[in-house]
Amino acid sequence: MIFGVILAGGTGSRMGNMEKPKQFLTVGNKPVIIYTIEKFYANSRFEKVIVLCPNQWINHTQNLVKKNFKNPDKIVVIEGGSTRNETIMNSIRYIEKEYTLDEDTIIVTHDAVRPFVTHRIIEENIDSAIKYGACDTVIPASDTIVEGKDHCFISNIPDRSIMYQGQTPQSFRAKRVKELYESLTEEQKSTLPDACKICVLKGEQVHLVEGEVFNIKITYPYDLRVAETLIKGE
């Protein structure tokens, strides 16, 4: 079975003094999170779309789902974890409890604040996860990447032709990524930037799926203005 996993656990601290997390801010005429869920809801390959958010926002999210979707039963809202990867593990635990977790169970994990993901990207994530076991959505780095280990001086300038900027979705065989995560030390877990690093640390290959420049993550106030423009352009 294949599950969409929407990660909505962030508090939006980089957005500034906001009264609600950024995924619940309105862009156009809907909250950002609804645009994102719509992309997964429309894909018939998903058994369920699992939305994970802070406990205090569960009721609010459930109400948004009931208001915006004709078949809200396809979407379940549950509590996220203390970290991004613990949130993903919560989704896997839900699948394990309510369905079955086997070698063919696929999860497509996506930031709630990336509302412009396309059908093509989602489809390629599903197919790549089935074929390779894990995949990450990326775009080629358009700027020179500069490394500064001491935060003061350049220590290295990597070859840009092999550099990519990570996006989401990131997709996995759920049982395998759970096994890999549980085999990490607590120190290793504390340094993980995302779920793909779990696979990289354990020597597992992660396939690259081509993203889109407009598959932006709404992080700063400027991103909200860009999102408004993109939605008007749609």
ChimeraX attribute file (.defattr): number of C-alpha atoms within 10 A of each C-alpha:
attribute: neighborCount
match mode: 1-to-1
recipient: residues
	/A:1	16
	/A:2	20
	/A:3	23
	/A:4	28
	/A:5	29
	/A:6	27
	/A:7	24
	/A:8	26
	/A:9	23
	/A:10	19
	/A:11	15
	/A:12	19
	/A:13	13
	/A:14	12
	/A:15	17
	/A:16	11
	/A:17	9
	/A:18	12
	/A:19	10
	/A:20	13
	/A:21	18
	/A:22	26
	/A:23	27
	/A:24	21
	/A:25	16
	/A:26	14
	/A:27	19
	/A:28	14
	/A:29	8
	/A:30	13
	/A:31	17
	/A:32	23
	/A:33	26
	/A:34	22
	/A:35	21
	/A:36	21
	/A:37	23
	/A:38	15
	/A:39	16
	/A:40	25
	/A:41	21
	/A:42	10
	/A:43	14
	/A:44	9
	/A:45	14
	/A:46	20
	/A:47	14
	/A:48	19
	/A:49	24
	/A:50	26
	/A:51	27
	/A:52	26
	/A:53	25
	/A:54	18
	/A:55	14
	/A:56	9
	/A:57	18
	/A:58	17
	/A:59	13
	/A:60	12
	/A:61	22
	/A:62	16
	/A:63	11
	/A:64	17
	/A:65	22
	/A:66	13
	/A:67	10
	/A:68	14
	/A:69	15
	/A:70	9
	/A:71	10
	/A:72	16
	/A:73	11
	/A:74	14
	/A:75	21
	/A:76	15
	/A:77	21
	/A:78	21
	/A:79	18
	/A:80	24
	/A:81	19
	/A:82	11
	/A:83	16
	/A:84	19
	/A:85	22
	/A:86	15
	/A:87	24
	/A:88	25
	/A:89	20
	/A:90	17
	/A:91	28
	/A:92	24
	/A:93	17
	/A:94	15
	/A:95	19
	/A:96	15
	/A:97	10
	/A:98	9
	/A:99	11
	/A:100	15
	/A:101	19
	/A:102	13
	/A:103	13
	/A:104	17
	/A:105	21
	/A:106	27
	/A:107	31
	/A:108	28
	/A:109	24
	/A:110	26
	/A:111	24
	/A:112	27
	/A:113	27
	/A:114	23
	/A:115	25
	/A:116	20
	/A:117	24
	/A:118	15
	/A:119	13
	/A:120	10
	/A:121	17
	/A:122	25
	/A:123	14
	/A:124	19
	/A:125	29
	/A:126	26
	/A:127	14
	/A:128	20
	/A:129	25
	/A:130	20
	/A:131	12
	/A:132	14
	/A:133	23
	/A:134	28
	/A:135	28
	/A:136	24
	/A:137	24
	/A:138	21
	/A:139	17
	/A:140	16
	/A:141	14
	/A:142	11
	/A:143	9
	/A:144	12
	/A:145	14
	/A:146	14
	/A:147	13
	/A:148	12
	/A:149	10
	/A:150	8
	/A:151	8
	/A:152	7
	/A:153	10
	/A:154	11
	/A:155	12
	/A:156	11
	/A:157	11
	/A:158	12
	/A:159	10
	/A:160	14
	/A:161	10
	/A:162	8
	/A:163	16
	/A:164	17
	/A:165	12
	/A:166	18
	/A:167	22
	/A:168	24
	/A:169	27
	/A:170	28
	/A:171	32
	/A:172	30
	/A:173	24
	/A:174	28
	/A:175	19
	/A:176	19
	/A:177	23
	/A:178	17
	/A:179	11
	/A:180	14
	/A:181	21
	/A:182	13
	/A:183	13
	/A:184	14
	/A:185	9
	/A:186	10
	/A:187	8
	/A:188	13
	/A:189	19
	/A:190	11
	/A:191	9
	/A:192	15
	/A:193	12
	/A:194	14
	/A:195	22
	/A:196	22
	/A:197	17
	/A:198	23
	/A:199	19
	/A:200	11
	/A:201	13
	/A:202	12
	/A:203	9
	/A:204	16
	/A:205	13
	/A:206	20
	/A:207	19
	/A:208	18
	/A:209	20
	/A:210	18
	/A:211	24
	/A:212	16
	/A:213	12
	/A:214	14
	/A:215	20
	/A:216	19
	/A:217	18
	/A:218	23
	/A:219	17
	/A:220	14
	/A:221	12
	/A:222	10
	/A:223	14
	/A:224	20
	/A:225	12
	/A:226	13
	/A:227	22
	/A:228	14
	/A:229	13
	/A:230	13
	/A:231	14
	/A:232	9
	/A:233	7
	/A:234	6
